[in-house]
Amino acid sequence: MDIFQVIRDRRSVRKYMNKEVEQEKVTQVLDAARLAPSWKNMQCWRFLVLRDAARRALLLEAVPDDNPGKKALATAPVTIVLCVDPRESDVENGIPYYVADGAIAFEHLCLAAHALGLGTCWIGWYDETKIKEAFGIPDPFRVIGFTPLGYPEREPKPRPRKSLEEIVFYDVWPAGL
């Protein structure tokens, strides 16, 4: 699968098969994340891999019941939690780049997972304090998100996307936007 096909076909997966993910594949997706670019190459990310069902259940306690990703977390055999250290990044123009650094690494992870036949779903709605307490994540680390990781039960249908004409402007910003 080439990179453009991986980008085009990757979807958020919310239903997983009852099948373990091989450690080799977990390592491959984490290595893809490790290779992401970051602010001054400081690599502020850390990944907490949860395989144990009891540990994954602790994470579920920090996710609201009406979060549609909660069921995905409950069924996937692995969950990967993305943490970042703001001290290993910087703020420019009022933008805290640790968020961007972590997001780039996490997207590398999600794309690599899809290329290996695995599904992911970025979960960003949770109680960060509960997660940090449950797993002993110290300050100043931040939890930016997490994903279930597993074999998709089925491939989700494509979601609508805006056309290039709606989001790309050449040379000047259009008046009225």
Disulfide bonds with the S-S distance in Angstrom:
none
